[in-house]
Amino acid sequence: MAGIVLYDFPRSSASYRVRIALNLCGLTYERLTVDIRGGEQDSPAFRAVNPQGLVPSLRIDGQTLTQSLAIIDCLDRRNPDVGLIPGEPAARASALAMAQIIMCDIHPLNNLRVLRYLETEIGADTDARDVWYARWVASGFHALERMLAGNRADVFCMGSRPGIVDLCLVPQVFNARRFNVDLKPFPLLCAKAATAEAYPAFHAAHPDQPS
Ligand SMILES: N[C@@H](CCC(=O)N[C@@H](CS)C(=O)NCC(=O)O)C(=O)O
């Protein structure tokens, strides 16, 4: 069977999530960088990989998967002992709810194509773009900060092992810092992110690590 291939961009937070998940599963994979800043995601060659023209995509088990949540779900089912997503139904729903605040309610409003649309089609300048960015991060992070308070005693966002909430949180905090979002209102969330960031699987997935 051919090896695992990740179509990736270092600063893509959706790709960063999947790199962490692959590392937590102890899987070896090849990274193919898709230059999303230069428009490679819209090339016919990459649209053949992912018709949406978005990273990540993952070639695994003879299939090409898209959408980071679907990819992480696949990795979770292939590697149930890692515990990327809790198995117990209510815990699973709690973890997915927190992860989806980031995946579904923050990130889609702030990804590259949306920010570019604001600038090129709506005429937003850099300041207006950054106000927009921070607005949606703060909205989601305020909710997450409150939800994490119930897990304050846990080492990671949920429990004693890193999982889907941590692997969504760390890339979103990284990107929020890049856009100078004020993170002071979110001390617990930042503490959880710092704990996870120091963990080897997260460290190895960091955008500054060689690809
Ligand atoms: N919901 C998708 C989002 C993927 C996504 O938005 N990827 C961004 C990078 S983080 C991208 O490829 N952007 C290219 C563009 O905006 O043109 C997922 O979770 O995989």
The ligand as an ORCA input file, in Angstrom:
! r2SCAN-3c Opt
* xyz 0 1
  N     -13.522     23.208      6.308
  C     -12.258     22.975      5.665
  C     -11.550     24.302      5.532
  C     -10.272     24.215      4.733
  C      -9.701     25.605      4.464
  O     -10.376     26.621      4.536
  N      -8.409     25.608      4.137
  C      -7.761     26.856      3.870
  C      -6.432     26.941      4.602
  S      -6.650     26.869      6.341
  C      -7.473     26.976      2.384
  O      -7.127     26.002      1.737
  N      -7.624     28.175      1.848
  C      -7.390     28.425      0.479
  C      -8.207     29.587      0.038
  O      -8.851     30.216      0.893
  O      -8.178     29.864     -1.171
  C     -11.429     21.983      6.477
  O     -11.601     21.939      7.688
  O     -10.637     21.233      5.895
*
